[in-house]
Amino acid sequence: MFLRQCPHDLFHCMGGMAREMFQATFEILTAVGEEKFLKTWCNFEFPLI
């Protein structure tokens, strides 16, 4: 019997996808690019809910 593991809720599913996206992004950036990315990310304005 083949068992497939899947996330039990949307939060963990999206969190895992975001982690993979950030890891892939940082792998292709140079040290300077990574520093610029992090500075931009820290200053990004998120809407208030």
LUMVEXNU-207128 format. One line per field, with one value per atom (N, C-alpha, C): atom name; chain; residue in one letter; x negated, y, z negated. Coordinates in nm, 4 decimals, m for minus. Atoms other than C-alpha are relative to their C-alpha. Example, Ala and Ser with C-alpha at 12.3 -4.5 7.8 and 13.67 -1.06 7.14 Angstrom:
BEGIN
atom	c(N | CA | C | N | CA | C) $
chain	c(A | A | A | A | A | A) $
res	c(A | A | A | S | S | S) $
c1	c(m0.0890 | m1.2300 | m0.0900 | 0.0820 | m1.3670 | 0.0770) $
c2	c(m0.1190 | m0.4500 | 0.1200 | m0.1190 | m0.1060 | 0.1090) $
c3	c(0.0000 | m0.7800 | 0.0000 | 0.0060 | m0.7140 | m0.0730) $
# end
This chain:
BEGIN
atom	c(N | CA | C | N | CA | C | N | CA | C | N | CA | C | N | CA | C | N | CA | C | N | CA | C | N | CA | C | N | CA | C | N | CA | C | N | CA | C | N | CA | C | N | CA | C | N | CA | C | N | CA | C | N | CA | C | N | CA | C | N | CA | C | N | CA | C | N | CA | C | N | CA | C | N | CA | C | N | CA | C | N | CA | C | N | CA | C | N | CA | C | N | CA | C | N | CA | C | N | CA | C | N | CA | C | N | CA | C | N | CA | C | N | CA | C | N | CA | C | N | CA | C | N | CA | C | N | CA | C | N | CA | C | N | CA | C | N | CA | C | N | CA | C | N | CA | C | N | CA | C | N | CA | C | N | CA | C | N | CA | C | N | CA | C | N | CA | C | N | CA | C) $
chain	c(A | A | A | A | A | A | A | A | A | A | A | A | A | A | A | A | A | A | A | A | A | A | A | A | A | A | A | A | A | A | A | A | A | A | A | A | A | A | A | A | A | A | A | A | A | A | A | A | A | A | A | A | A | A | A | A | A | A | A | A | A | A | A | A | A | A | A | A | A | A | A | A | A | A | A | A | A | A | A | A | A | A | A | A | A | A | A | A | A | A | A | A | A | A | A | A | A | A | A | A | A | A | A | A | A | A | A | A | A | A | A | A | A | A | A | A | A | A | A | A | A | A | A | A | A | A | A | A | A | A | A | A | A | A | A | A | A | A | A | A | A | A | A | A | A | A | A) $
res	c(M | M | M | F | F | F | L | L | L | R | R | R | Q | Q | Q | C | C | C | P | P | P | H | H | H | D | D | D | L | L | L | F | F | F | H | H | H | C | C | C | M | M | M | G | G | G | G | G | G | M | M | M | A | A | A | R | R | R | E | E | E | M | M | M | F | F | F | Q | Q | Q | A | A | A | T | T | T | F | F | F | E | E | E | I | I | I | L | L | L | T | T | T | A | A | A | V | V | V | G | G | G | E | E | E | E | E | E | K | K | K | F | F | F | L | L | L | K | K | K | T | T | T | W | W | W | C | C | C | N | N | N | F | F | F | E | E | E | F | F | F | P | P | P | L | L | L | I | I | I) $
c1	c(m0.0842 | 0.0000 | m0.0885 | 0.0764 | m0.1323 | 0.0669 | m0.0540 | m0.0842 | m0.0663 | 0.0513 | m0.1228 | 0.0209 | m0.0105 | m0.1943 | 0.0363 | m0.0399 | m0.0259 | 0.0210 | m0.0242 | 0.0037 | 0.1464 | m0.1352 | 0.3062 | 0.0738 | m0.0679 | 0.3750 | m0.0715 | 0.0509 | 0.3237 | m0.1226 | 0.1123 | 0.0851 | m0.1309 | 0.1238 | m0.1721 | m0.0354 | 0.0235 | m0.1317 | m0.0658 | 0.0540 | m0.1945 | m0.1348 | 0.1287 | m0.4752 | m0.1111 | 0.0993 | m0.6571 | m0.0351 | 0.0249 | m0.6173 | m0.0818 | 0.0744 | m0.7434 | m0.1451 | 0.1368 | m1.0474 | m0.0808 | 0.0696 | m1.1376 | m0.0300 | 0.0220 | m1.0951 | m0.1168 | 0.1093 | m1.3245 | m0.1342 | 0.1250 | m1.5879 | m0.0503 | 0.0397 | m1.5886 | m0.0472 | 0.0388 | m1.6076 | m0.1394 | 0.1301 | m1.9036 | m0.1128 | 0.1027 | m2.0891 | m0.0500 | 0.0418 | m2.0965 | m0.0550 | 0.0474 | m2.1827 | m0.1461 | 0.1337 | m2.5319 | 0.0160 | m0.0064 | m2.6194 | 0.0582 | m0.0521 | m2.5480 | 0.1491 | m0.1412 | m2.2177 | 0.0847 | m0.0725 | m2.1140 | 0.0171 | m0.0078 | m2.1926 | 0.1054 | m0.0994 | m1.9855 | 0.1412 | m0.1307 | m1.6988 | 0.0508 | m0.0417 | m1.6921 | 0.0328 | m0.0311 | m1.7045 | 0.1354 | m0.1285 | m1.4141 | 0.1130 | m0.1026 | m1.2188 | 0.0321 | m0.0223 | m1.2666 | 0.0774 | m0.0680 | m1.1356 | 0.1315 | m0.1233 | m0.8401 | 0.1201 | m0.1181 | m0.5098 | 0.1110 | m0.1086 | m0.2447 | 0.1303 | m0.1272 | 0.1221 | 0.0483 | m0.0595 | 0.2947 | 0.1340 | m0.1261 | 0.5797 | 0.0996) $
c2	c(m0.1181 | 0.0000 | 0.1242 | m0.1238 | 0.3450 | 0.1086 | m0.1099 | 0.6222 | 0.1298 | m0.1305 | 0.9829 | 0.0962 | m0.0940 | 1.2467 | 0.1371 | m0.1325 | 1.5852 | 0.0915 | m0.0946 | 1.9045 | m0.0073 | 0.0103 | 1.9039 | 0.1328 | m0.1286 | 2.2729 | 0.0945 | m0.0933 | 2.5611 | 0.0750 | m0.0756 | 2.7489 | m0.0747 | 0.0776 | 2.4686 | m0.0255 | 0.0187 | 2.4071 | 0.1246 | m0.1253 | 2.7734 | 0.0333 | m0.0248 | 2.8024 | m0.0817 | 0.0859 | 2.5095 | 0.0479 | m0.0519 | 2.6535 | 0.1285 | m0.1253 | 2.9945 | m0.0286 | 0.0360 | 2.8349 | m0.0482 | 0.0512 | 2.6500 | 0.1126 | m0.1124 | 2.9688 | 0.0870 | m0.0818 | 3.1678 | m0.0724 | 0.0749 | 2.8919 | 0.0017 | m0.0020 | 2.8756 | 0.1396 | m0.1378 | 3.2556 | 0.0300 | m0.0296 | 3.2793 | m0.0798 | 0.0797 | 3.0040 | 0.0671 | m0.0614 | 3.2117 | 0.1415 | m0.1364 | 3.5480 | 0.0019 | m0.0233 | 3.6795 | 0.0572 | m0.0562 | 3.8101 | 0.1410 | m0.1368 | 4.1671 | m0.0033 | 0.0125 | 4.0629 | m0.0440 | 0.0470 | 3.8785 | 0.1128 | m0.1120 | 4.1833 | 0.1013 | m0.0936 | 4.4095 | m0.0564 | 0.0650 | 4.1593 | 0.0105 | m0.0032 | 4.1413 | 0.1413 | m0.1390 | 4.5212 | 0.0407 | m0.0320 | 4.5565 | m0.0711 | 0.0797 | 4.2784 | 0.0587 | m0.0560 | 4.4371 | 0.1318 | m0.1294 | 4.7724 | m0.0085 | 0.0196 | 4.6240 | 0.0275 | m0.0338 | 4.7666 | m0.1002 | 0.0963 | 4.5049 | 0.0683 | m0.0635 | 4.6081 | m0.0466 | 0.0351 | 4.6173 | m0.0684 | 0.0737 | 4.3722 | 0.0414) $
c3	c(0.0000 | 0.0000 | 0.0000 | m0.0133 | 0.0964 | m0.0813 | 0.0807 | m0.1590 | 0.0427 | m0.0382 | m0.0596 | m0.1169 | 0.1098 | m0.3192 | 0.0570 | m0.0466 | m0.2791 | m0.1198 | 0.1091 | m0.4864 | m0.0451 | 0.0544 | m0.7130 | m0.0007 | m0.0040 | m0.6889 | 0.0960 | m0.0984 | m0.4503 | m0.0500 | 0.0547 | m0.6832 | 0.0193 | m0.0125 | m0.6861 | 0.1466 | m0.1436 | m0.3140 | 0.0585 | m0.0551 | m0.2251 | m0.0617 | 0.0656 | m0.4803 | 0.0621 | m0.0637 | m0.3240 | 0.1400 | m0.1349 | 0.0248 | m0.0060 | 0.0145 | m0.0901 | m0.0377 | 0.0401 | m0.2575 | 0.1201 | m0.1188 | 0.0626 | 0.0985 | m0.0910 | 0.2676 | m0.0463 | 0.0523 | 0.0383 | 0.0115 | m0.0125 | 0.0334 | 0.1436 | m0.1406 | 0.4142 | 0.0412 | m0.0322 | 0.4367 | m0.0536 | 0.0597 | 0.1987 | 0.0642 | m0.0669 | 0.3849 | 0.1275 | m0.1252 | 0.7047 | m0.0182 | 0.0232 | 0.5454 | m0.0447 | 0.0529 | 0.4851 | m0.1407 | 0.1355 | 0.1383 | 0.0036 | m0.0133 | 0.2545 | 0.0319 | m0.0354 | 0.4119 | m0.1183 | 0.1180 | 0.0966 | m0.1011 | 0.0934 | m0.1165 | 0.0457 | m0.0534 | 0.1127 | m0.0141 | 0.0123 | 0.1137 | m0.1438 | 0.1407 | m0.2673 | m0.0467 | 0.0366 | m0.3050 | 0.0562 | m0.0610 | m0.0625 | m0.0726 | 0.0677 | m0.2355 | m0.1374 | 0.1339 | m0.5788 | 0.0055 | m0.0127 | m0.4516 | 0.0766 | m0.0760 | m0.2611 | m0.0896 | 0.0788 | m0.3796 | 0.0268 | m0.0097 | m0.4478 | m0.0410 | 0.0354 | m0.4573 | m0.1367 | 0.1287 | m0.7929 | 0.0256 | m0.0188 | m0.8235 | m0.1043) $
# end
